[in-house]
């Protein structure tokens, strides 16, 4: 990378960091604005089965019917 290319890359990175963090059209690594309750609700929803389910033979948790591993204990189904 030439010095001019490096300077251009640094300028583009600085411009991206200066973008409005509340702009929904901009990608951000940090999901800003979520309360701890909202983060917990998202985590809980990720563990819930979606549609048809089957029971894990090891821990008896409900898992998606097409799951290959249990979301709760990790057992192979």
C-alpha positions as CSV (number, residue, x, y, z in Angstrom):
1,X,0.0,0.0,0.0
2,X,1.4,3.4,-1.0
3,X,1.5,6.3,1.5
4,X,-1.3,8.0,-0.5
5,X,-3.5,4.8,-0.3
6,X,-2.8,4.6,3.4
7,X,-3.8,8.2,3.9
8,X,-7.0,7.7,1.9
9,X,-7.9,4.6,3.9
10,X,-7.3,6.5,7.2
11,X,-9.5,9.3,6.0
12,X,-12.3,6.9,5.0
13,X,-12.1,5.2,8.4
14,X,-12.3,8.5,10.2
15,X,-15.3,9.5,8.1
16,X,-17.0,6.3,8.9
17,X,-16.4,6.8,12.6
18,X,-17.8,10.3,12.4
19,X,-21.2,9.0,11.0
20,X,-24.3,9.4,13.1
21,X,-24.6,6.4,15.4
22,X,-28.4,6.8,15.4
23,X,-28.7,6.5,11.6
24,X,-30.4,3.2,11.0
25,X,-29.0,3.0,7.4
26,X,-25.4,2.8,8.8
27,X,-23.8,-0.5,10.0
28,X,-22.4,-0.4,13.5
29,X,-20.5,-3.2,15.4
30,X,-22.1,-2.2,18.7
31,X,-25.9,-2.5,18.9
32,X,-26.2,0.8,20.7
33,X,-29.4,1.8,22.3
34,X,-30.4,-1.6,23.7
35,X,-31.3,-1.8,27.4
36,X,-30.1,-4.7,29.4
37,X,-33.7,-6.0,29.4
38,X,-33.9,-5.9,25.6
39,X,-30.5,-7.6,25.3
40,X,-31.7,-10.4,27.6
41,X,-35.0,-10.7,25.7
42,X,-33.0,-11.2,22.4
43,X,-30.8,-13.8,24.1
44,X,-33.8,-15.6,25.4
45,X,-35.6,-15.6,22.0
46,X,-32.5,-17.1,20.4
47,X,-32.8,-20.2,22.6
48,X,-36.6,-20.7,22.0
49,X,-37.6,-23.2,19.4
50,X,-39.3,-21.9,16.2
51,X,-42.1,-24.1,14.9
52,X,-42.1,-27.9,15.2
53,X,-40.0,-29.3,18.0
54,X,-38.5,-32.5,19.4
55,X,-37.2,-33.3,22.8
56,X,-33.5,-33.7,23.6
57,X,-32.9,-37.2,24.9
58,X,-30.2,-36.0,27.3
59,X,-31.7,-32.9,29.0
60,X,-35.3,-33.1,27.8
61,X,-35.2,-29.5,26.4
62,X,-37.4,-28.6,23.5
63,X,-35.3,-28.0,20.4
64,X,-36.2,-27.3,16.7
65,X,-37.3,-30.4,14.8
66,X,-34.4,-29.9,12.3
67,X,-31.7,-29.3,14.9
68,X,-28.7,-31.5,14.9
69,X,-27.5,-30.5,18.4
70,X,-29.4,-29.4,21.5
71,X,-29.2,-25.6,22.1
72,X,-29.4,-26.2,25.9
73,X,-26.8,-29.0,26.6
74,X,-25.0,-29.4,23.2
75,X,-25.9,-33.1,22.8
76,X,-26.0,-34.6,19.3
77,X,-29.6,-35.3,18.4
